[in-house]
Amino acid sequence: MTPATDAAQRRTAYLAWIAVCVLWGTTYLGIRIALETVPPALVGGLRFTAAGLLLLAILSARGEAMIAASQWRGLALIGFLTICVGNGGVIWAEQWVPSGIAAVTVATIPFWMIGIDALSRDGDPLSARLVVGLLVGFGGILLLVWRDITAGTVEGHRFLLGILALQVACVGWAIGSAISRRHARSENVLSASAMQMLFGGLFMLAAATVRGEWSHLAFNTRTLIAEIYLTLAGSIVGYSAYTHALRHLPTATVSLYAYANPVIAVVLGAAIAGEPFGPRVVIGSLMVLTGSALVQWREKTRKAAAANGRHAAA
């Protein structure tokens, strides 16, 4: 690959990353709206199955190569972790957790992504800075949720269940992202994204069938628009952009989308859905983002030191 081609590829990857920052920040409110009439597993199942099939049809019409059947097992695993567990956990949680707070909680993904990377064979060991970042970030989460989970009400217990579901979602997404990053780079990125969405969507439709959600499925104008937006903007464009960025940019850089998403989600949730927005939400959100910044700063410092070492050796 020539330097010019590599530079163009990196520019495209950064544009994809910006799209992820903006689009996924709006999907939290879209999920909240869709849940008004659509059961949770169907919100994700219909969205990702339709997005996967539509993207595969577009790629086929363009004559692009499809993923070989020998790679389906790996893509199914990634789809299960990132779509069914990761996105499905967020959808499940938003039945009881405001969309803005859900987005802030999901901002702990960098903790899990880098923490899981540290546990891998060639990963970096945990440092004191990473531990401090974890403590600060989860302290912010605790500030956000403490009042609700200590209320002793049914709503408080459901809120706690939603927060736990969000952390399971973060772990699933982090593991799936780690596997995706190590997947074969020679495959067509959009085709891989389509297959991951299709497999993840089918897993969620299966869950919806087991839970008997089909009999409760209903749409109105508001929820139909939300579901279409989630399918086109959030899934086809957003997930494909995320997969592309993850292949060509460092994990720490890609995970920075978690900074922008909460800001957009909190503002939209407060402005459109009347969700809570006060000192507690602001301070708790800042703590979570500060914890993420400590984790990211640690990663950037390590990479800068490695680059300086290579320069000195040269």
Secondary structure, 3 states (H helix, E strand, C coil): CCHHHHHHHHHHHHHHHHHHHHHHHHHHHHHHHHCCCCCHHHHHHHHHHHHHHHHHHHHHHCCCCCCCHHHHHHHHHHHHHHHHHHHHHHHHHCCCCCHHHHHHHHCCHHHHHHHHHHHCCCCCCCCHHHHHHHHHHHHHHHHHHHHHHCCCCHHHHHHHHHHHHHHHHHHHHHHHHHHHHCCCCCCCHHHHHHHHHHHHHHHHHHHHHHCCCHHHCCCCHHHHHHHHHHHHHHHHHHHHHHHHHHHHCCHHHHCCHHHHHHHHHHHHHHHHCCCCCCHHHHHHHHHHHHHHHHHHHHHHHHHHHHHHHHHHHC
